[in-house]
Amino acid sequence: MKDYLVKSTAYNGTVRAYALVATDMVNEAVKRQGTWPTASAALGRTMMASSMMGMMLKGNEKLTVKVEGGGPIGAIVCDSNAHGETRGYVSNPQIHFDLNQHGKLDVARAVGTTGALSVVKDLGMKEPFTGSVPIVSGELGDDFTYYFANSEQTPSSVGVGVLVNPDNTVKAAGGFIIQLMPGATDKVISEIEKRLSSIPPISKLVELGMPPEEMLYAILGEEAVTIHETIDILFNCTCSKERIGQAIISLGQAEIGSMIEEDGGAETVCHFCNEKYQFTENELKELKLQAAK
């Protein structure tokens, strides 16, 4: 099944809902980062939540999600936009533990529970919107649910899941965000809560081949759901040698001069995609001249 995301409403617009299958997107990130299974699950969950949040934006708006829970995985950072493009990395990709007491990957142990989840949205205004909440569980779905309720005052349910194969590739990855809008009745809320409590884990639904539309039908009831849009999603990194060069220019003449004198060149690696960029001594000299302007 190809990766894509569905945007929908339900119950006459009183519920807003998103669902996605993102197995290939997460696999690409896992391959580039070289993550071990527990780190793969943590990265994948964060990327999928970020991707669905990106679909709440418009035009060229974009956002950055950062999870710093104090655990051994370090920071998880994801960028996403309104065009279905997401990238992400973890500070310490080679993190893995035995399964937790529920027989699942111990994401909470990797992430930690003593830090914060923050979201920075670039909405094209003078100042970006920034929201931050404490980590409440480290399982990430619960943490994004808490973020929406407390930072954006939108009651929500966020489910994200990743199944990892024995060879460290991703077998299935998917997720949903259900949000209550003004006008949602107690009856509707009770029905959704009942359905959420009875469905299998979201990653199991993806493994069984359930597309995003059917996930929403299972959670909300097929007769209640109106599908508005489907969008292909993918891992996409915006790095380039030109962008890296601009970053080097921003270091200033002195720092570039040190690179030339001490190393005779430079190699940089993108955090997100692990692409390497080489700069010769002559290229650095040109960047140094630009830094003087």
Steps between C-alpha positions, in 0.01 A plus 500: 500500500640840406539775757225759515297709741127565515332818628139471608222625722224308674170552677403808299836672543517467878797261469815552296707192419825402331644157432806378314703202393869592510698175481724613213557847648609359834708230331691765307579690820601181680731402215666841485534529878606141562261478794455193718144373560399705807648816350326418171164484675559830682616677184216355292231597751629857516529530122144382446355736759703781343379406152135513605559832676660628179175423321326748730711779346448691175712605203869534588449481876719247682572374847772342711426251776760433768472231765749514786389261770831456678539138388799332333370563148564873549305743286257401224461775242255503208415757233176483304294713263159519335619309191547160664877535541660400831850435623631399842796383704592383850813604688589142595366259237652180639265456795310178567358327807317179580123512448299667775247327726239525224724319251564817300807705414591706808476843339430676830828373646689628195327839489483568873233683697677803649516745211275675253332474161516824305353611169618802303274606211624732226176657383665771289461763770767710669524260793441123493238336721660292774325256732657273760369248751663257746546140389226302676571139399785475248284275282450806275139442397392603850746788493362643173149457639604704804662762275181560302285524814731736687686703238235528230189448718369232265381174662665228293597135486831417330595143411831415331660158465802335340572128455867412442624187320779279641736651239429852640289608203151634563217255443210740554454860609181701529305738713199723557399828663138546605402852614178626656367825357242733653160334495617143565232341721550273799342219298757541220786516749382183676467317167856594396642402839323164477637431155854610592503263797407202283718532190835313470829696512530728200821335375318164498227650280767618254666158508163347408484732198241748628519832309458836676134538398407170662690596817276804528190290429601265781550788745210726400252282313492494119163671474626797706822571305543741209836468320626838375848435364771239458866603482809296420761527775871436490834549669656806340809688609555857385876502550736590213861604457384858445307504828793350687726762339273775631525348846879503477494866390299581813788367714708800402843558349702391801333159529525437125866605512562238769343233279733595217815515713440195717321262263547634148132436434182396675248217510153545644225245555129581503336396829179399325611296199870429572600640161865607498620824341866569420650848472847542351747761618418719201129473567556602862707800386207610283259460794740702716488782246120492507508508880695829479223675304 
